[in-house]
């Protein structure tokens, strides 16, 4: 399967993360499963990033999209109170821009955190999650030095103001792994049969395999605040972030 397809759906958001509206055709419509489009910019979720929401416009009505079910096809989950366009219908898709844009800033902020923690402490990620504007990452960090929360906040925002480019590319598996440690989690969860790997590069700070959506530079993230540092057990530190502006 091509990296920019999932089942019958061409995933437009992987190549153009700024795309918010597009024309497409419904290729499957089922009251139980939902909808499949031939072309879609709805991010289906994964890697801790939740799926997009938005609408489909067709025949003078709209169908709200409240989630995505990734199976062999990408099944969009419609609001149960909205009409369902039948297969063959040409529709206009639109992603909720405020939600997606904030998720992109949040996700990129987590990559900055990964890069700073790897550079300054050499520790792997052991877990994580995000919602629009708030997120957490867990690290195998044995000791937390004095002033850690404030110093980490300052280090993150130094990288934000540095305006580092955030670039996306897809490479064959062997070429991607040859670039260095592209998996920042304690366990490599990339499927062994994955032939092409999508890389997100915060240039000069963090390079890792990633399928999510991101802003184009660290400056676009906005100010990052370390909201809380939690001790979840020996060597287990949870860092909670929020995007402050």
Phi, psi and omega in degrees: 000137178294150185296336184261016176233150169226110186058234182272003186255125171280118184274098185290331186290340180290329181263334181223096184283353177268350184292130179237338179224145182197160175261145183201178181233138176286123180255346175207140181217122184216130182301332181271314186272327181114224188228146171239131178253154175285333179221135183209140172252009175286116175292128188277358183094157180141153180065025181092343180273125181288162181290158177288163170233165180169210182218158166244131179252129182198140174053032179080006178233174176229149174241117179284136177256120187250358179180182180220139174247100178285113174234218173297328171245164173271103180268115176283139182262111180277155171298131185297343179271357185257154178292154183252117178291136180287162176304140182095349180286133172276127184230163173251119179267148178213124176276142172298106188294317182300314181295309181300314183297320179291324175295322177298316178296319180295314181297317178296324176298323177294325177292324174298317178299315177304313182296317180293317181292323177292318182291315189269336184232345178065035185248146179275161174276137179245355178176170180179169179194160177209152168228169181304115174088349179222149184196167174216151167227143177254141182229149173276077185241113186288315184236141175251113182291161177301138179074016187302313185300312181290320180294322179292318176303315180296319181295320179297316183284339169297319178289327176297309183290342177292345176057048178290136176294144175243110188246149179239135174211160179239128182230153170303150187309311184298319179294321180296312181293333179292343181285346182128198182287098183265358176245119185260000176275160182297331178240134178283110184259006179293132179302135183295340180264008179285114186277321180244138184241129177273125183248138172248124187241108167278098197303124179084000182229312188209129176231123178204156175293134185196141180251006187271187181254146187216159172283172188273344179204159181296332180297330181287349178293321188087180184292134177256132174245133169279105186285325185196145171240119185248141174264110183257014181133176184303122179069016186235102180245130179254122181251121180256130181245157165219148176272116194273342180209000000 
